[in-house]
């Protein structure tokens, strides 16, 4: 339990922000390296003026238009962090600038309402889409239902934190668990809406509620022998590592755990992993890259290189953003990037375009229907070499491109989970089929709309 005399979360967050504002010299190097600047249409503005305006937005919610555009166009690529010579995290400041804008634009009651609405919409999509694919026993293995509130008799080596949205593509999360089982790693799974990181509230401009939710989940995550949480979702990782944990450390004087992305966790264990890669996987593959979490792309490439039979092809495409969904702040740019990558994969004659994150897979997988290569997650490749397989039901359903057909095909699980078929159809239409930034070659039905950006 947290100490009763600790300062409030929002107060500690404010102090953390002020320290970073004081450290910023307004040199503009973060702006100069940012891949969002050109597609956001602000490359003519002086970098020093843009970052100075960001500091104004953080403090007052008001600032120059170019600075406001930069804050709202952040893809969370992370290049700005390594560019700073003064220990400032510009990506974090851009997040705080967006909070400043939200506070300036709306009163707390409206911001809180928006946060609740985002949370409910996100939870609804996660819950329904996972139930359309999995029975109760498998959902429990992923930390849902009764397993989400039960504590293991013995503390595990690690807590595996799925976040929420990977449960829409559950084969990815299940393969992560299968691989850890094969490596002899003990873990407890936590995630889903009942273990929300609070990012929906933060994005709505409600840091107090974000702190409450994030800290509540943090307490649940802080029970492992190693003091380590293995995370899957990059949005959750950035939210905890850049906002929640530094603020809690200021409140309490220490962090309850450290968080490590699954790809880096696996990359640190190549010697342990390699003996399990017994089967040859004869494929030419290209890696779909997002550099927002340092070391993840590098770890993914190293893992693919030790899979027998894999030839890794570099498509020489831009690598930007935290994951695909974050590039959605610049929708035209995102569509251009995705089309260029698909064309490059075709021209290179690869057998598969391989992504790391769940949002990458959701957005790209249906294109398998129209292009001469597979769309896969990296854990499917690793699993194939290890003799592990999980059916990609999400891709199978999405390729159908028909909400009524999908609901009919899932009728047995709809009945088992006592879902309302019309409610399930609505989620399929808006969340599963709507998550299609670059239209398929055959087009989409008018009722599917232009696409709905998921939070992660």
Secondary structure, 3 states (H helix, E strand, C coil): CCCCCCCCHHHHHHHHHHHHHHHCCCCCHHHHHCCHHHHCCCCCCCHHHHHHHHHHHHHHCCCCHHHHHHHHCCCCCCHHHHHCCCCCCHHHHHHHHHHHHHHHHCCHHHHHHHHHHHHHHHHHHHHHHHHCCCCHHHHHHCCCHHHHCCCCCCCCCEEEECCCHHHHHHHHHHHHHHHHHHHCCCEEEECCHHHCCCHHHHHCCCHHHHHHHHHHHHHHHCCCCCCEEEECCHHHHHHHHHHHHHHHHHHHCCCCCEEEEHHHHHHCCHHHHHCCCCCCCCEEEEECCCCCCCCHHHHHHHHHHCCCCEEEECCCCCCCCCCHHHHHHHHHHHHHHHHHHHHHHHHHCCCEEEECCHHHHHHHHHHHHCCCCEEEEHHHHHHHHHCCCCCCHHHHHHHHCCHHHHHHHCHHHHHHCCCCHHHHHHHHHHHHCCCCCCCCCCCCCHHHCCCCCCCC
